[in-house]
Amino acid sequence: MDFFFSHPQLNSLLVEAANRHSKQPQFWSTPQDKEHKHLDLFGLKAYLSATLQFQVANYSALLAKYNFDNYSKLREFLEVLPEEKCPQFTAIMNEGQLIACTALQALMDIVDTAARTTATAVVIRRVSWIQYERAPTQGGGSPF
């Protein structure tokens, strides 16, 4: 995380090269087609959204597993409880475990959706790169 808080020195070679590059004018013989950039940005946003969805689903799965494990550990208290309270306590434990299992199943569906979204985003970005490479107004080259 240190790279978030460290910046290059003002007189460094990297900063000088970036300043030189930004001051050079860029001339185009024809107007630049920006459709590929919009498509690429859309693909990037979809990819980032799917990545976030993976992270949220992973964290939620950890919480659901923790919840399930906690309900499993409550079985030890059945020995200590009075007989008349045992059926209620068992019902609560079973209900909690069922809820945790249902949450895990829902999270598996969410991860499946995120995987499909990731694949779609990769395809969108590759299509935008191919579209850029085949553009007749550009000379080809790197999409960025």
NORCORMO-V352102 format. One record per residue. N is the residue number from 1. RES is the residue in three letters. SS is DSSP state (A for helix, B for strand, O for the rest). PSI is psi as a letter, one per 30 degrees, with the letter a starting at -180 (999 if undefined). D_LAST is the distance of its C-alpha to the last C-alpha in whole Angstrom. Layout:
n;res;ss;psi;d_last
N;RES;SS;PSI;D_LAST
N;RES;SS;PSI;D_LAST
//
This chain:
n;res;ss;psi;d_last
1;MET;O;f;26
2;ASP;A;f;27
3;PHE;A;f;23
4;PHE;A;f;23
5;PHE;A;f;26
6;SER;O;k;25
7;HIS;O;l;23
8;PRO;O;l;23
9;GLN;O;k;25
10;LEU;O;e;25
11;ASN;O;g;26
12;SER;O;l;24
13;LEU;A;e;22
14;LEU;A;e;19
15;VAL;A;e;19
16;GLU;A;e;20
17;ALA;A;e;17
18;ALA;A;e;15
19;ASN;A;e;18
20;ARG;A;e;18
21;HIS;A;e;14
22;SER;A;f;14
23;LYS;A;f;17
24;GLN;O;k;16
25;PRO;O;k;16
26;GLN;O;k;13
27;PHE;O;k;15
28;TRP;O;k;15
29;SER;O;f;18
30;THR;O;l;17
31;PRO;O;k;16
32;GLN;O;k;13
33;ASP;O;j;13
34;LYS;O;g;12
35;GLU;A;e;13
36;HIS;A;e;11
37;LYS;A;e;9
38;HIS;A;e;12
39;LEU;A;e;13
40;ASP;A;e;10
41;LEU;A;e;12
42;PHE;A;e;15
43;GLY;A;e;15
44;LEU;A;e;13
45;LYS;A;e;16
46;ALA;A;e;19
47;TYR;A;e;18
48;LEU;A;e;18
49;SER;A;e;22
50;ALA;A;e;23
51;THR;A;e;22
52;LEU;A;e;24
53;GLN;A;e;27
54;PHE;A;e;27
55;GLN;A;e;28
56;VAL;A;e;31
57;ALA;A;e;32
58;ASN;A;e;33
59;TYR;A;e;34
60;SER;A;e;36
61;ALA;A;e;37
62;LEU;A;e;39
63;LEU;A;e;41
64;ALA;A;e;42
65;LYS;A;e;43
66;TYR;A;e;45
67;ASN;A;e;46
68;PHE;A;e;48
69;ASP;A;e;49
70;ASN;A;e;51
71;TYR;A;e;53
72;SER;A;e;54
73;LYS;A;f;55
74;LEU;A;f;57
75;ARG;A;f;59
76;GLU;A;f;61
77;PHE;A;f;63
78;LEU;A;e;64
79;GLU;O;e;67
80;VAL;O;f;68
81;LEU;O;l;68
82;PRO;O;l;71
83;GLU;A;e;72
84;GLU;A;f;71
85;LYS;A;f;68
86;CYS;A;e;66
87;PRO;A;e;66
88;GLN;A;e;64
89;PHE;A;e;62
90;THR;A;e;61
91;ALA;A;e;60
92;ILE;A;e;58
93;MET;A;e;56
94;ASN;A;e;56
95;GLU;A;e;54
96;GLY;A;e;52
97;GLN;A;e;51
98;LEU;A;e;50
99;ILE;A;e;48
100;ALA;A;e;46
101;CYS;A;e;46
102;THR;A;e;45
103;ALA;A;e;42
104;LEU;A;e;41
105;GLN;A;e;41
106;ALA;A;e;39
107;LEU;A;e;36
108;MET;A;e;36
109;ASP;A;e;35
110;ILE;A;e;33
111;VAL;A;e;31
112;ASP;A;e;31
113;THR;A;e;29
114;ALA;A;e;27
115;ALA;A;e;26
116;ARG;A;e;26
117;THR;A;e;23
118;THR;A;e;21
119;ALA;A;e;22
120;THR;A;e;21
121;ALA;A;e;18
122;VAL;A;e;16
123;VAL;A;e;17
124;ILE;A;e;16
125;ARG;A;e;12
126;ARG;A;e;13
127;VAL;A;e;14
128;SER;A;e;11
129;TRP;A;e;9
130;ILE;A;e;13
131;GLN;A;e;13
132;TYR;A;e;10
133;GLU;A;e;11
134;ARG;O;g;14
135;ALA;O;k;14
136;PRO;O;f;17
137;THR;O;f;15
138;GLN;O;l;12
139;GLY;O;g;13
140;GLY;O;a;11
141;GLY;O;a;9
142;SER;O;k;5
143;PRO;O;f;4
144;PHE;O;999;0
//
